[in-house]
Amino acid sequence: SRRHRIAMVCDFFYPRLGGVEMHIWSLAYHLMRLGHKVVVITHAYKCPATSSIDHKFKRAGTRYLPGGLKVYYCPFLQMVDEDCLPTFTISFPLLRWIFIREGIEIVHAHQATSTLANEAVVYAAELGLASVYTDHSLFGFDDIASIILNRVMKVTMSTVSAAICVSHTCRDNFILRTKIMPSIVHVIPNAVDPSKFTPDPSKRDKERITVVVVSRLVYRKGVDLLVGIIPPICKAFPEIDFLIGGDGNKKLSLEEMVERERLQERVTFLGSVPHGSVRDVLVRGQGFLN
C-alpha cells in the first residue's frame, strides 16, 4: 500500500500532557508502525522545572521522541494556555519550509482552540496539500469566546479536505458551528486498549467508597463544578472519599476548598499522574468522576 508523509500540527503537545497530546502521539506512533512518515509541528515550550534556572533547558528546535517521532518546536510567540498568537502570516514561512523539507503530502491539524492548527489548514490549501482536521471537544454558541471561535472555524474549515470527530455528538456540534458539508465529516471514536485497563478489586478500600478524578485541573475540564460538589457530597455521605490526580491552574481552588471545609482526611491529591500509571489510580476507586 502507498506510504504517506504526514504532518501533525497542534499547539498542544509534549511536554504538556493531556488527551489531545496523547492522541497525537499515539496516532503518530501507530502510523509510523504502518510505514508512514510522520512529523509533529508545535511551538517551543519552556520546561517548568528548569526554565527559571537556565534558558538552555527550553524545548525548542528539532527533537526526536522515543520511537523516532520527529518534532519541530517552532519559536512562535505564545498567548494564553500555551496557544500561539494568531496572525495567519508570521508562521507561514517556517511551516512552508517544514512542509517542503519533509515532503509533506497530508497536513493533519488538531483541536479548535489551537491557533497553529487553524493556520496550518489554511496554509495547506494555499500550498495544494491535502488537509485533515480532528475535533476533540464540544463548544457552545452563546458565550463570546465560542462566538469568536466559531466564526474563525467557519473560515479555516472551508478549505479542509476532511474532518474527524471523536463522537456523533461532537460531529453534530462541529457541523453546526462550522457550516461544513456533512459528507466530509467522519466519526472515529477514541480507541481504548482494554488489556491495559483491567479492574483489580483488591486495590479498593473495603470500608470506604472512593471516587477517582483524573484530569487536567483547568477551567475547561469543569474543575469549578468539582469545587462546588465535593463539600455537599462529603457532608451527605460520610463514607465517601475523593482521590484526585492531575495538575493545572485550578488545583489551587481545590486545595483552598479542602482547607476551608477541613476535608484533608477525605480528599487526596496525587499531582500529575504519568500516562502509564493512570490505570493504577483508576483501580483504587469504586467510581470515576469525569
C-alpha positions as CSV (number, residue, x, y, z in Angstrom):
1,S,0.0,0.0,0.0
2,R,1.1,3.6,-0.5
3,R,3.1,5.3,2.2
4,H,2.2,8.9,3.0
5,R,4.2,11.8,4.5
6,I,2.1,13.4,7.3
7,A,2.5,16.5,9.4
8,M,0.6,16.6,12.7
9,V,0.1,20.2,13.7
10,C,-1.2,21.5,17.1
11,D,-0.2,24.0,19.8
12,F,-0.7,21.3,22.4
13,F,2.0,18.6,22.6
14,Y,4.7,17.2,24.9
15,P,5.9,18.3,27.5
16,R,2.3,19.4,28.1
17,L,0.2,16.3,28.9
18,G,-3.5,15.8,28.1
19,G,-6.0,14.0,26.0
20,V,-5.2,15.8,22.7
21,E,-1.4,15.4,23.3
22,M,-1.7,11.7,23.9
23,H,-4.0,11.3,20.9
24,I,-1.5,13.0,18.6
25,W,1.4,10.9,20.0
26,S,-0.4,7.6,19.8
27,L,-1.8,8.2,16.3
28,A,1.7,9.3,15.0
29,Y,3.4,6.3,16.6
30,H,0.9,3.8,15.0
31,L,1.0,5.5,11.6
32,M,4.8,5.2,11.7
33,R,4.4,1.5,12.6
34,L,2.4,1.1,9.3
35,G,5.3,2.6,7.4
36,H,4.2,6.2,7.0
37,K,6.5,9.2,7.6
38,V,5.1,11.4,10.4
39,V,6.4,14.6,11.9
40,V,4.8,16.8,14.6
41,I,4.8,20.6,14.5
42,T,4.1,22.6,17.6
43,H,5.5,25.7,19.3
44,A,8.5,25.9,21.7
45,Y,7.9,25.0,25.3
46,K,9.7,26.0,28.5
47,C,10.3,23.0,30.8
48,P,8.5,24.2,34.1
49,A,11.1,22.6,36.5
50,T,14.2,24.2,34.9
51,S,13.2,27.2,32.7
52,S,13.7,29.7,35.6
53,I,17.2,28.3,36.2
54,D,18.7,28.0,32.7
55,H,17.3,29.0,29.3
56,K,19.1,26.1,27.6
57,F,16.5,23.7,29.0
58,K,13.8,25.3,26.8
59,R,12.4,22.7,24.4
60,A,12.9,24.3,21.0
61,G,14.2,23.3,17.6
62,T,14.0,19.8,16.3
63,R,13.7,16.9,18.8
64,Y,13.2,13.1,18.5
65,L,10.8,11.3,20.8
66,P,11.2,7.6,21.6
67,G,10.2,5.5,18.6
68,G,11.8,8.0,16.2
69,L,9.0,10.6,16.1
70,K,10.4,13.9,14.8
71,V,9.0,17.0,16.5
72,Y,9.5,20.6,15.4
73,Y,9.3,23.0,18.3
74,C,8.9,26.3,16.5
75,P,9.8,29.7,18.0
76,F,6.3,31.3,17.8
77,L,5.0,33.8,20.4
78,Q,2.6,32.3,22.8
79,M,-0.5,34.0,24.1
80,V,-2.5,32.2,26.8
81,D,-2.9,28.5,27.8
82,E,0.0,27.5,25.6
83,D,-1.7,28.9,22.5
84,C,0.1,30.9,19.8
85,L,-0.7,34.5,18.9
86,P,-3.0,34.3,15.9
87,T,-1.6,36.1,12.8
88,F,-2.2,33.8,9.8
89,T,1.0,35.3,8.3
90,I,4.0,35.1,10.6
91,S,4.0,31.3,11.0
92,F,3.6,30.7,7.2
93,P,7.3,30.9,6.1
94,L,8.5,28.4,8.7
95,L,5.6,26.0,8.2
96,R,6.0,26.2,4.4
97,W,9.8,25.4,4.8
98,I,9.0,22.3,7.0
99,F,6.3,21.1,4.6
100,I,8.7,21.3,1.7
101,R,11.7,19.9,3.6
102,E,9.8,16.9,4.8
103,G,7.9,16.4,1.5
104,I,4.6,16.6,3.4
105,E,1.5,15.3,1.5
106,I,-1.1,15.5,4.3
107,V,-1.5,18.1,7.0
108,H,-3.4,16.8,10.0
109,A,-4.5,19.6,12.4
110,H,-5.9,19.0,15.9
111,Q,-8.2,20.9,18.2
112,A,-10.3,24.0,17.5
113,T,-8.6,26.2,20.1
114,S,-5.2,25.6,18.6
115,T,-4.1,28.7,16.6
116,L,-1.4,26.7,14.9
117,A,-3.8,24.0,13.8
118,N,-6.2,26.5,12.2
119,E,-3.4,28.3,10.4
120,A,-1.9,25.0,9.1
121,V,-5.2,24.1,7.4
122,V,-5.3,27.4,5.6
123,Y,-1.6,27.1,4.6
124,A,-2.2,23.5,3.3
125,A,-4.9,24.8,1.0
126,E,-2.5,27.6,-0.3
127,L,0.2,25.0,-0.9
128,G,-2.1,22.5,-2.6
129,L,-1.7,19.9,0.1
130,A,-4.5,17.6,1.5
131,S,-5.7,18.6,4.9
132,V,-7.5,16.7,7.7
133,Y,-8.8,18.2,10.9
134,T,-9.7,16.3,14.1
135,D,-12.2,18.0,16.6
136,H,-11.7,16.7,20.1
137,S,-14.2,18.9,22.1
138,L,-17.7,20.4,22.2
139,F,-18.2,24.1,22.1
140,G,-21.1,26.4,22.7
141,F,-22.9,29.0,20.7
142,D,-23.8,31.8,23.1
143,D,-20.7,32.9,25.0
144,I,-18.3,35.4,23.5
145,A,-15.3,33.0,23.3
146,S,-17.4,30.4,21.4
147,I,-18.9,33.0,19.1
148,I,-15.4,34.3,18.0
149,L,-14.0,30.8,17.7
150,N,-16.9,29.6,15.6
151,R,-16.5,32.5,13.2
152,V,-12.8,31.7,12.8
153,M,-13.6,28.0,12.3
154,K,-16.1,28.8,9.5
155,V,-13.3,30.4,7.6
156,T,-10.5,27.9,8.2
157,M,-12.7,24.8,7.8
158,S,-13.9,26.0,4.4
159,T,-10.7,24.7,2.9
160,V,-10.3,21.4,4.8
161,S,-10.3,18.2,2.8
162,A,-11.9,16.0,5.5
163,A,-12.7,16.3,9.2
164,I,-12.8,13.7,12.0
165,C,-14.9,14.0,15.2
166,V,-14.5,11.7,18.2
167,S,-18.2,11.1,18.7
168,H,-21.5,11.6,16.9
169,T,-22.5,14.4,19.3
170,C,-19.2,16.1,18.6
171,R,-19.9,15.7,14.8
172,D,-23.3,17.4,15.1
173,N,-21.8,20.2,17.2
174,F,-18.9,20.6,14.7
175,I,-21.2,20.8,11.6
176,L,-23.5,23.4,13.3
177,R,-20.5,25.5,14.3
178,T,-18.6,25.5,11.0
179,K,-21.4,25.1,8.4
180,I,-19.2,22.4,6.8
181,M,-20.5,19.8,4.4
182,P,-21.6,16.8,6.5
183,S,-20.4,14.4,3.8
184,I,-16.7,15.1,4.6
185,V,-17.1,14.8,8.4
186,H,-16.4,11.4,9.8
187,V,-16.7,9.9,13.3
188,I,-13.8,7.9,14.6
189,P,-14.1,7.3,18.4
190,N,-11.0,7.4,20.6
191,A,-9.6,3.9,21.0
192,V,-9.2,2.1,24.3
193,D,-6.9,-0.8,24.8
194,P,-9.0,-2.9,27.3
195,S,-5.9,-5.1,28.1
196,K,-4.3,-2.1,29.8
197,F,-7.4,-1.1,31.9
198,T,-8.3,-4.4,33.6
199,P,-10.1,-3.9,37.0
200,D,-8.4,-5.0,40.3
201,P,-11.0,-5.0,43.2
202,S,-8.2,-5.9,45.7
203,K,-6.8,-2.4,45.3
204,R,-10.1,-0.8,46.5
205,D,-10.7,0.2,50.1
206,K,-13.2,-2.3,51.5
207,E,-14.6,0.1,54.2
208,R,-14.8,3.3,52.2
209,I,-16.2,4.4,48.8
210,T,-13.5,6.2,46.8
211,V,-14.4,8.5,43.9
212,V,-11.5,8.9,41.4
213,V,-10.9,12.0,39.4
214,V,-8.1,12.0,36.8
215,S,-7.9,15.2,34.7
216,R,-6.1,18.3,33.9
217,L,-7.2,20.7,36.6
218,V,-8.3,23.6,34.4
219,Y,-11.5,25.5,33.8
220,R,-12.4,23.7,30.6
221,K,-12.5,20.4,32.4
222,G,-15.1,21.6,34.9
223,V,-12.9,21.9,37.9
224,D,-15.1,24.8,39.2
225,L,-18.0,22.3,39.3
226,L,-15.9,19.9,41.3
227,V,-15.1,22.6,43.8
228,G,-18.8,23.1,44.3
229,I,-20.0,19.5,44.6
230,I,-17.3,17.9,46.8
231,P,-18.3,19.6,50.2
232,P,-22.1,18.7,49.9
233,I,-21.3,15.2,48.9
234,C,-18.8,14.7,51.8
235,K,-21.4,16.2,54.2
236,A,-24.3,14.0,52.9
237,F,-22.2,10.8,52.6
238,P,-19.6,10.3,55.4
239,E,-18.3,7.1,53.8
240,I,-17.2,8.8,50.5
241,D,-13.6,9.9,49.8
242,F,-12.1,11.6,46.8
243,L,-8.9,10.7,45.0
244,I,-7.8,13.5,42.6
245,G,-5.0,13.0,40.1
246,G,-3.8,15.7,37.7
247,D,-2.3,19.2,37.8
248,G,-3.3,22.7,36.4
249,N,-4.0,26.2,37.4
250,K,-7.3,25.3,39.1
251,K,-5.6,23.0,41.6
252,L,-5.2,25.9,43.9
253,S,-9.0,26.3,44.0
254,L,-9.4,22.7,45.0
255,E,-6.8,23.0,47.7
256,E,-8.4,26.1,49.1
257,M,-11.8,24.4,49.2
258,V,-10.3,21.4,51.1
259,E,-8.6,23.7,53.6
260,R,-11.8,25.8,54.0
261,E,-14.1,22.8,54.5
262,R,-11.5,20.9,56.5
263,L,-11.6,17.9,54.2
264,Q,-7.9,16.9,54.4
265,E,-8.8,13.4,55.5
266,R,-11.4,13.0,52.7
267,V,-9.7,14.4,49.7
268,T,-6.3,13.2,48.5
269,F,-4.2,14.9,45.8
270,L,-1.8,12.8,43.7
271,G,-0.5,15.6,41.5
272,S,0.5,14.9,37.9
273,V,-0.1,11.2,37.0
274,P,2.1,9.7,34.3
275,H,0.1,8.2,31.4
276,G,1.3,4.7,32.2
277,S,0.1,5.0,35.8
278,V,-3.5,6.1,35.1
279,R,-4.8,2.6,35.3
280,D,-3.2,2.0,38.7
281,V,-5.0,5.1,40.0
282,L,-8.4,4.2,38.5
283,V,-8.5,0.7,40.1
284,R,-8.2,2.3,43.6
285,G,-11.8,3.6,43.4
286,Q,-15.4,2.3,43.1
287,G,-16.4,5.2,40.8
288,F,-14.9,7.6,38.3
289,L,-16.0,11.2,38.0
290,N,-15.3,12.9,34.7
